[in-house]
Every structure is written in C-alpha cells, then in structure tokens.
Amino acid sequence: CLSQDKAVQLRHSSPSMARTLQALMSRACLGLLLLASMVAAQKSLAAAKQAAAGPESVHLMITPNIMAGILVGTLWLFLFLVGFCCLFQVQTPPSFEEKCLVLNKQY
C-alpha cells in the first residue's frame, strides 16, 4: 500500500506526531474494548434477569417511543449546540464604511 520511501518518512516523522498518533490509537482501542465489554455485560445481565423472572414478563423501563424521543431530543440538542458555537465564532470587522457606494450612470 505504501511505498518504501513513504514508510520510512512516516517512521522518521516528529516524535510529538508519533506520540499523538499512538495516544489516538490507544484511545480508539480502549473505546472499542469498553464498548465490547458493555455489550457482553448487557447480554448476560438480560439473560440472567429473564431466566430468574421465569414465566413473569419483564417490563422495560424505557419504551420504544420514549427511546425515540430521547434520541431525537439529543439530536436536536446537538444541532443547537453546533449552531450556537458556530454563531459565536463569526467575526465582523471592527469598523464599517460610513459613506455609501457611488453609482454613476448605469446604461
């Protein structure tokens, strides 16, 4: 995929870049491991609860409608925060031109 020269250049790049890349990769791997362990824990917990409940039905605390509302609300909140941050990053000039644009004869 990479040529020999490019691979050597990537290996000999600045140490801070290498540390940053290493930290990013370690965080990504840690996040994936955390996600996998949470998924595995939820499956075993749900199976244990269902087996312990026996013939009784297990009631969900969050219905699909409530979950959809939470997800849509989170999306709207995220979009609002992005727009709010972008709005306050707009920079205007410190002064404006006072005289109007002079338009002479327009044919």
Biotite code that builds the C-alpha atoms (Angstrom):
import biotite.structure as struc

atoms = struc.array([
    struc.Atom([0.000, 0.000, 0.000], chain_id="A", res_id=1, res_name="CYS", atom_name="CA", element="C"),
    struc.Atom([2.737, 2.474, 0.978], chain_id="A", res_id=2, res_name="LEU", atom_name="CA", element="C"),
    struc.Atom([5.994, 2.731, -0.891], chain_id="A", res_id=3, res_name="SER", atom_name="CA", element="C"),
    struc.Atom([9.275, 2.124, 0.927], chain_id="A", res_id=4, res_name="GLN", atom_name="CA", element="C"),
    struc.Atom([10.193, 5.846, 0.948], chain_id="A", res_id=5, res_name="ASP", atom_name="CA", element="C"),
    struc.Atom([6.862, 6.939, 2.372], chain_id="A", res_id=6, res_name="LYS", atom_name="CA", element="C"),
    struc.Atom([7.015, 4.272, 5.065], chain_id="A", res_id=7, res_name="ALA", atom_name="CA", element="C"),
    struc.Atom([10.476, 5.493, 6.087], chain_id="A", res_id=8, res_name="VAL", atom_name="CA", element="C"),
    struc.Atom([9.238, 9.086, 6.139], chain_id="A", res_id=9, res_name="GLN", atom_name="CA", element="C"),
    struc.Atom([6.314, 8.112, 8.346], chain_id="A", res_id=10, res_name="LEU", atom_name="CA", element="C"),
    struc.Atom([8.636, 6.285, 10.750], chain_id="A", res_id=11, res_name="ARG", atom_name="CA", element="C"),
    struc.Atom([11.006, 9.240, 10.987], chain_id="A", res_id=12, res_name="HIS", atom_name="CA", element="C"),
    struc.Atom([8.344, 11.902, 11.482], chain_id="A", res_id=13, res_name="SER", atom_name="CA", element="C"),
    struc.Atom([8.411, 14.148, 14.521], chain_id="A", res_id=14, res_name="SER", atom_name="CA", element="C"),
    struc.Atom([8.216, 12.441, 17.912], chain_id="A", res_id=15, res_name="PRO", atom_name="CA", element="C"),
    struc.Atom([5.259, 14.546, 19.014], chain_id="A", res_id=16, res_name="SER", atom_name="CA", element="C"),
    struc.Atom([3.277, 13.402, 15.976], chain_id="A", res_id=17, res_name="MET", atom_name="CA", element="C"),
    struc.Atom([4.136, 9.793, 16.741], chain_id="A", res_id=18, res_name="ALA", atom_name="CA", element="C"),
    struc.Atom([3.056, 10.206, 20.371], chain_id="A", res_id=19, res_name="ARG", atom_name="CA", element="C"),
    struc.Atom([-0.177, 11.858, 19.290], chain_id="A", res_id=20, res_name="THR", atom_name="CA", element="C"),
    struc.Atom([-0.914, 9.048, 16.845], chain_id="A", res_id=21, res_name="LEU", atom_name="CA", element="C"),
    struc.Atom([-0.082, 6.441, 19.467], chain_id="A", res_id=22, res_name="GLN", atom_name="CA", element="C"),
    struc.Atom([-2.355, 8.131, 22.009], chain_id="A", res_id=23, res_name="ALA", atom_name="CA", element="C"),
    struc.Atom([-5.161, 8.321, 19.455], chain_id="A", res_id=24, res_name="LEU", atom_name="CA", element="C"),
    struc.Atom([-4.836, 4.655, 18.555], chain_id="A", res_id=25, res_name="MET", atom_name="CA", element="C"),
    struc.Atom([-4.691, 3.579, 22.205], chain_id="A", res_id=26, res_name="SER", atom_name="CA", element="C"),
    struc.Atom([-7.837, 5.600, 22.969], chain_id="A", res_id=27, res_name="ARG", atom_name="CA", element="C"),
    struc.Atom([-9.632, 4.074, 19.992], chain_id="A", res_id=28, res_name="ALA", atom_name="CA", element="C"),
    struc.Atom([-8.674, 0.542, 21.091], chain_id="A", res_id=29, res_name="CYS", atom_name="CA", element="C"),
    struc.Atom([-9.673, 1.277, 24.670], chain_id="A", res_id=30, res_name="LEU", atom_name="CA", element="C"),
    struc.Atom([-13.019, 2.629, 23.477], chain_id="A", res_id=31, res_name="GLY", atom_name="CA", element="C"),
    struc.Atom([-13.672, -0.473, 21.385], chain_id="A", res_id=32, res_name="LEU", atom_name="CA", element="C"),
    struc.Atom([-12.780, -2.756, 24.285], chain_id="A", res_id=33, res_name="LEU", atom_name="CA", element="C"),
    struc.Atom([-15.055, -0.782, 26.604], chain_id="A", res_id=34, res_name="LEU", atom_name="CA", element="C"),
    struc.Atom([-17.895, -0.971, 24.100], chain_id="A", res_id=35, res_name="LEU", atom_name="CA", element="C"),
    struc.Atom([-17.415, -4.712, 23.618], chain_id="A", res_id=36, res_name="ALA", atom_name="CA", element="C"),
    struc.Atom([-17.361, -5.373, 27.353], chain_id="A", res_id=37, res_name="SER", atom_name="CA", element="C"),
    struc.Atom([-20.518, -3.313, 27.876], chain_id="A", res_id=38, res_name="MET", atom_name="CA", element="C"),
    struc.Atom([-22.340, -5.205, 25.132], chain_id="A", res_id=39, res_name="VAL", atom_name="CA", element="C"),
    struc.Atom([-21.258, -8.544, 26.575], chain_id="A", res_id=40, res_name="ALA", atom_name="CA", element="C"),
    struc.Atom([-22.292, -7.488, 30.082], chain_id="A", res_id=41, res_name="ALA", atom_name="CA", element="C"),
    struc.Atom([-25.728, -6.364, 28.923], chain_id="A", res_id=42, res_name="GLN", atom_name="CA", element="C"),
    struc.Atom([-26.418, -9.629, 27.138], chain_id="A", res_id=43, res_name="LYS", atom_name="CA", element="C"),
    struc.Atom([-25.542, -11.766, 30.137], chain_id="A", res_id=44, res_name="SER", atom_name="CA", element="C"),
    struc.Atom([-27.426, -9.478, 32.533], chain_id="A", res_id=45, res_name="LEU", atom_name="CA", element="C"),
    struc.Atom([-30.553, -9.537, 30.377], chain_id="A", res_id=46, res_name="ALA", atom_name="CA", element="C"),
    struc.Atom([-30.387, -13.313, 30.015], chain_id="A", res_id=47, res_name="ALA", atom_name="CA", element="C"),
    struc.Atom([-29.917, -13.756, 33.766], chain_id="A", res_id=48, res_name="ALA", atom_name="CA", element="C"),
    struc.Atom([-32.856, -11.475, 34.571], chain_id="A", res_id=49, res_name="LYS", atom_name="CA", element="C"),
    struc.Atom([-35.093, -13.273, 32.100], chain_id="A", res_id=50, res_name="GLN", atom_name="CA", element="C"),
    struc.Atom([-34.131, -16.675, 33.470], chain_id="A", res_id=51, res_name="ALA", atom_name="CA", element="C"),
    struc.Atom([-34.678, -15.519, 37.063], chain_id="A", res_id=52, res_name="ALA", atom_name="CA", element="C"),
    struc.Atom([-38.070, -13.971, 36.228], chain_id="A", res_id=53, res_name="ALA", atom_name="CA", element="C"),
    struc.Atom([-39.381, -17.265, 34.919], chain_id="A", res_id=54, res_name="GLY", atom_name="CA", element="C"),
    struc.Atom([-42.882, -17.088, 33.461], chain_id="A", res_id=55, res_name="PRO", atom_name="CA", element="C"),
    struc.Atom([-43.399, -13.493, 34.600], chain_id="A", res_id=56, res_name="GLU", atom_name="CA", element="C"),
    struc.Atom([-42.887, -10.882, 31.953], chain_id="A", res_id=57, res_name="SER", atom_name="CA", element="C"),
    struc.Atom([-40.099, -8.340, 32.318], chain_id="A", res_id=58, res_name="VAL", atom_name="CA", element="C"),
    struc.Atom([-41.270, -4.744, 31.907], chain_id="A", res_id=59, res_name="HIS", atom_name="CA", element="C"),
    struc.Atom([-38.965, -2.350, 30.122], chain_id="A", res_id=60, res_name="LEU", atom_name="CA", element="C"),
    struc.Atom([-38.303, 0.951, 31.871], chain_id="A", res_id=61, res_name="MET", atom_name="CA", element="C"),
    struc.Atom([-37.966, 2.759, 28.525], chain_id="A", res_id=62, res_name="ILE", atom_name="CA", element="C"),
    struc.Atom([-40.470, 2.046, 25.781], chain_id="A", res_id=63, res_name="THR", atom_name="CA", element="C"),
    struc.Atom([-39.531, 2.430, 22.098], chain_id="A", res_id=64, res_name="PRO", atom_name="CA", element="C"),
    struc.Atom([-41.459, 5.717, 21.926], chain_id="A", res_id=65, res_name="ASN", atom_name="CA", element="C"),
    struc.Atom([-39.555, 7.144, 24.881], chain_id="A", res_id=66, res_name="ILE", atom_name="CA", element="C"),
    struc.Atom([-36.244, 5.967, 23.407], chain_id="A", res_id=67, res_name="MET", atom_name="CA", element="C"),
    struc.Atom([-37.086, 7.599, 20.064], chain_id="A", res_id=68, res_name="ALA", atom_name="CA", element="C"),
    struc.Atom([-37.951, 10.823, 21.887], chain_id="A", res_id=69, res_name="GLY", atom_name="CA", element="C"),
    struc.Atom([-34.666, 10.748, 23.786], chain_id="A", res_id=70, res_name="ILE", atom_name="CA", element="C"),
    struc.Atom([-32.665, 10.142, 20.609], chain_id="A", res_id=71, res_name="LEU", atom_name="CA", element="C"),
    struc.Atom([-34.450, 12.869, 18.625], chain_id="A", res_id=72, res_name="VAL", atom_name="CA", element="C"),
    struc.Atom([-34.112, 15.289, 21.534], chain_id="A", res_id=73, res_name="GLY", atom_name="CA", element="C"),
    struc.Atom([-30.401, 14.523, 21.803], chain_id="A", res_id=74, res_name="THR", atom_name="CA", element="C"),
    struc.Atom([-30.009, 15.122, 18.062], chain_id="A", res_id=75, res_name="LEU", atom_name="CA", element="C"),
    struc.Atom([-31.787, 18.496, 18.298], chain_id="A", res_id=76, res_name="TRP", atom_name="CA", element="C"),
    struc.Atom([-29.703, 19.486, 21.308], chain_id="A", res_id=77, res_name="LEU", atom_name="CA", element="C"),
    struc.Atom([-26.517, 18.532, 19.453], chain_id="A", res_id=78, res_name="PHE", atom_name="CA", element="C"),
    struc.Atom([-27.550, 20.551, 16.386], chain_id="A", res_id=79, res_name="LEU", atom_name="CA", element="C"),
    struc.Atom([-28.458, 23.534, 18.580], chain_id="A", res_id=80, res_name="PHE", atom_name="CA", element="C"),
    struc.Atom([-25.069, 23.449, 20.303], chain_id="A", res_id=81, res_name="LEU", atom_name="CA", element="C"),
    struc.Atom([-23.217, 23.218, 16.970], chain_id="A", res_id=82, res_name="VAL", atom_name="CA", element="C"),
    struc.Atom([-25.184, 26.180, 15.598], chain_id="A", res_id=83, res_name="GLY", atom_name="CA", element="C"),
    struc.Atom([-24.697, 28.162, 18.810], chain_id="A", res_id=84, res_name="PHE", atom_name="CA", element="C"),
    struc.Atom([-20.920, 27.626, 18.737], chain_id="A", res_id=85, res_name="CYS", atom_name="CA", element="C"),
    struc.Atom([-20.690, 28.477, 15.036], chain_id="A", res_id=86, res_name="CYS", atom_name="CA", element="C"),
    struc.Atom([-22.776, 31.619, 15.534], chain_id="A", res_id=87, res_name="LEU", atom_name="CA", element="C"),
    struc.Atom([-20.453, 32.966, 18.194], chain_id="A", res_id=88, res_name="PHE", atom_name="CA", element="C"),
    struc.Atom([-17.361, 32.247, 16.086], chain_id="A", res_id=89, res_name="GLN", atom_name="CA", element="C"),
    struc.Atom([-18.489, 34.654, 13.344], chain_id="A", res_id=90, res_name="VAL", atom_name="CA", element="C"),
    struc.Atom([-16.083, 37.598, 13.192], chain_id="A", res_id=91, res_name="GLN", atom_name="CA", element="C"),
    struc.Atom([-17.102, 41.011, 11.933], chain_id="A", res_id=92, res_name="THR", atom_name="CA", element="C"),
    struc.Atom([-14.825, 43.926, 11.042], chain_id="A", res_id=93, res_name="PRO", atom_name="CA", element="C"),
    struc.Atom([-14.179, 46.388, 13.870], chain_id="A", res_id=94, res_name="PRO", atom_name="CA", element="C"),
    struc.Atom([-15.429, 49.343, 11.813], chain_id="A", res_id=95, res_name="SER", atom_name="CA", element="C"),
    struc.Atom([-17.712, 49.830, 8.837], chain_id="A", res_id=96, res_name="PHE", atom_name="CA", element="C"),
    struc.Atom([-17.542, 52.230, 5.913], chain_id="A", res_id=97, res_name="GLU", atom_name="CA", element="C"),
    struc.Atom([-19.815, 55.237, 6.554], chain_id="A", res_id=98, res_name="GLU", atom_name="CA", element="C"),
    struc.Atom([-20.172, 56.607, 3.040], chain_id="A", res_id=99, res_name="LYS", atom_name="CA", element="C"),
    struc.Atom([-22.424, 54.946, 0.511], chain_id="A", res_id=100, res_name="CYS", atom_name="CA", element="C"),
    struc.Atom([-21.307, 53.347, -2.701], chain_id="A", res_id=101, res_name="LEU", atom_name="CA", element="C"),
    struc.Atom([-21.335, 55.928, -5.502], chain_id="A", res_id=102, res_name="VAL", atom_name="CA", element="C"),
    struc.Atom([-23.107, 54.647, -8.583], chain_id="A", res_id=103, res_name="LEU", atom_name="CA", element="C"),
    struc.Atom([-22.748, 56.844, -11.633], chain_id="A", res_id=104, res_name="ASN", atom_name="CA", element="C"),
    struc.Atom([-24.771, 56.487, -14.801], chain_id="A", res_id=105, res_name="LYS", atom_name="CA", element="C"),
    struc.Atom([-25.689, 52.913, -15.423], chain_id="A", res_id=106, res_name="GLN", atom_name="CA", element="C"),
    struc.Atom([-26.624, 52.289, -19.043], chain_id="A", res_id=107, res_name="TYR", atom_name="CA", element="C"),
])
